[in-house]
Amino acid sequence: MKIKTRLIGLDLDGTLLTSKKELTEHTKEILKKAIDQGIVVMPVTGRPISGIPKELLELPGIRYAVTANGGRIVDVAMGESLYENLVPREIARKILKIFYEYDTLKEIYFNGTGYVNSAELENISHYMPDRPMADYILSTRHPVEDIWEKFERETGGMDKVHCILADPLQKDSMKKRLSEIPEIEVSGSLKADLEVNARGVNKGNALLKLGEILGIAKEEIMAFGDASNDFSMIEKAGSGVAMANAEEELKEAADYIADSNDEEGVARFIEEHVLD
C-alpha cells in the first residue's frame, strides 16, 4: 500500500546526495515524478541557501527550502524568507567566544550565506579530511579576513553558528560548554562539528511550520535523514525515513529504513512507497 504523502522533506548530506556530494540522474528523475504528481518536494538542510546544489534548486517545481536546520524557510521561487528564527547577536557572541577557545573552523550564517575566516579555509584539510565535504565547503563559503570584524559589522541575528573541530575528541567538551547557554539548540551532522541555532529551532519544527502554511497535515509529511540534526523531523513527520547509513539512534526513531545514500535510497523508497 502506498503512503499518502503531500510533502517530502529531504536532508542532503548523507541522505539525498551520495558520499561524493552528487545528485544522481535517477534521483532527479524520481523527484520530478513526485513533483508532477503534486507532491511538494524540498531540501531540509543545515546548509545555507547558497550551499544547496543549483541543480536541485533549479529542478522544475522545487519551490521551498528549509535552511540552517530550520532557522530559515525560503521561498526559492520568490527569493524571500517565509519564516526565520535567528540566533540573537549577544547569544551568538557567547557562542563564538567558546569556539575560539578550541582549534576550530568557525562559520557564521547571515541571510543565507556562510562566512569563514580565510586562513581557516586555506587550511581546510586540517579540519575536514573528507575531500568531497572539504570541496563543498570551499566552493560555497565566503572567506573573510576576520570573522569577528564581519560579525561586528552586521546587524540583526544569525541563521546559525557552526564550527568544525580539528580534534573530534573535544566535541563533548565543547558541547558541555554550549549547554550552559539556555537560549540555544545544539546539534550536528558530522563527526567533529557542532551546529548552533536559536532555542526551539530544528528541522522538524520548520517542516511542520511549512506544512501549516501550505495546509498540509503532519500525517501527510515524509522526511528523510541520516544524522542527529535530522532526529526532530524523523520523529515529527508523519512518515520518518532513516537511511541505511544513518546513526543507530535515528534508525530506532524512524518509521521506515531506506537504502543508503550511495544506493539512491531516497529515490528507491519514493518510487516504491509513494509514487502512483
N, C-alpha and C positions, 0 to 999 in steps of 0.2 A: 504494500500500500504506500502511495506517495505521501510525503509530508507536506501539508498545506503551508506554503511559505509565500509571504509577500515582500519580505525584506531580508537580504543576506548581507551580514557584516563580515568582512574579511581582514584578518590580520595579514601583514605582508611577510616580514622576515620569519623564515621557518614554517610558513603556512602557505600562502599563495605563491610566493617566489621560491625558486629552487635554491640550493645552497650556493649556487653561483650568482644569485640575485637576478635570475632570469624569469620572465613570464613566458611560458611556452605557448606555441601557436594553438595547440589543442585546448589549453586552458582558456585562452582568449575566445576561441570558438564557442566553448560551453557557456562562458559568461555572456556572450552575445545572445545565445539562445535563451538564457534565463531572462535577460532584459527584454527580448522580443516577446516573451511570454507574460510580460507585465510586472516582473519582479524588480524591485529596487535593489540594485547591486552596488556595493560601496566599500571602499577601503576603510578600515578602522585600525589606526596605527599610532605608534608612539612618534612616528616621524612628523616633521613639519610638512605643510602642504608642498613646499619647494623640494622635499625629499621623496615625494611619491613619483614613481616612474611615469613619464609623459605618455608612454604607450598605453598605460592603464587609464589615466585621466582622460585621454583622447578617444577611448572606446566610445562609440555612439551609445548614448543612454546613461553613461556614468554621470550622475548629477550631483551627488553629495559625497563628502568625505569627513570622517571623524579623525582629527589630528591631535598630536601631543597627548595621547592617551585619554582624550575626551576634554581637554582644555579648550578645544575649539571645534565647532561643527561648521563646515564650509559648504556653501552653495557654489560648486565648481563652475556651473554654467554662468552664474551672475558675478562670480569673483568677489563674493562678500560672505561675512560670517553670519550665520543664523543664530549662533549661541556661543558664548565664551564664559569661562570661569578661570580667571588668571591668578597666578601667584602674586600677591601684593609685594610691592617693592621692598619694604622693610623685612619681610619674611625671606624674600629672595637674597637679600644682603646676608642674612644669617646663614643661609644655605651655602652661599659662595665662600663665606669665611671658613666653614667646615671643609669644603672642597680643597681650599688652599692649604690645609694642614696635611694633606696627603699628596702623593705623586699621582696626579690625575690629568686627563684631558677634560677640560671644562667647557660646557656648552650652555648658552642662554638662548631661548627662543623668543623672539619678538615678532608679532604679526606674521607668523608663518615662515620665518627664516631662522636658521640656526647659525649662531656666531661662535667662533672658536679662536683662541689665541693662535696666531700664525706659527709661532715657534713650536707649539704642541702638534699642530697639523704636520709640520715638516718632520716631526719625529713620530709619525703615526704608528710605525711598526713597534715602537716601544710600548704603546698602549693597546694596539689591536693587531695581533699576529695573523688573524684570519684575513687573507688577502682580499677576497670579494667584499667583506664588510669594510675593510680599510679603504678600498677603492670607492665604495659607496659614500663613505664619509668625506673623502677628499673631493668627490665630484659634486657634493650637494651642500657643503658648509661654506659659510662666508668667513674668510680669515680676517681677523683684526689684530692690530699690534698689541693692544692691551684690552682685555675683556672688561676689566674694572672701569676703564675710561668709557668704553661703549655702554656699559651699564649706567654710569652716571649721566651720560648724555641723553638717554632715553627717558621717556615719561610713561607712566602707567605700568601695569603689571606685565608679567611674562607668561607665555603659554606654558612653558615647562623649563625646569633647570635640570641639567643632565651631566653626568660625569662617567668616565671610564677609568678605572683604577689600573695602574701599571701592575700592581700586585693583587690578584684576586683574593688572597688570604686576608686582606684588610677590609674586605667588603662588610663583614659582620660588625667590625669595629665602627666603621662609618655609619652603618645603618642604625646602630645603637645611639650614636651621637645625634643623628637626624630625628630619632624617635622622641627626643626631648623637645622638639618643636611641635606643638599640638595642632598647628594650623595647616598641616601638610599631609599628603598621601605619598608614600614611598613604594615604588615597585621596580621592576627591572625585566629586561628581556634577554640579557647576555650574561655570561659567566661572571664578568667583572664590572658591570655597570649598575648605576642607580639613577632612576628617573623620579623626579620630584614634582608633584603637582599640588594645586590648592586642595584643601580638605574637601572631600566629597567628590572629587574628580576621578573618574575611572571610565574605562571603555563601556562597561555595562550601563552605567547611568546615562552616558551620552547616547548610546544606541536606543535605549528606551525613550529618551527625550526626543530624538528624531522620529521615532515611531509615533509618539504622541502628537508631534507637529503634523505628521502625514496621515494621522488617523489609522495607524496600523497597531493592532493589539500585540502584546508581547508574545502571545502564543503563536503568532504568525511570523516571528522574527527568528532567523537562524544565524548563528555566529560560529566562525571557525578560528581556532587559535592553537598556540603551542607553548606559550611561556607564562610566567607568573603575572605579567601585566594584562594577560587575556582572561584571567580567572573570573573577574567580575562579569564579563559578558557571556562567558560559557555558562556561568551559574544563573544569570538573569534572563538570558534569551529563552524563548520557548523551546528551541532546539539548539543545544550546545554541542558542538562537534570539535573534539580534540584530534590533532594529527597523531599518527603512529609514532612520530619523533618527538611528541610533546613530553613535558615534565610529568612524572607519575601522578603528582597531586592533581594536575589538570585532567588527566585521563579519568581519575576517580570521580571527579566532579561532573564530567561530561555525560550527555545522554547517548552520544554515539562516538565511535572512533573511525576516522578516515585513514586511508593510506598516507604514507609520508609525503612531505613536500617535494621530495625528489622522485616520487612516483605519481605526480599530478593528482594527489589525494583529493584536493578540493574539487577539481573537475570531475573526477570519477564519482564522488559522492553526490554532487548535484545532478549529474547525468542519471544516476541510478535511482536516487530517492526523491528528486524534486521535479525534474522536467517531465512534461506530459509525453 
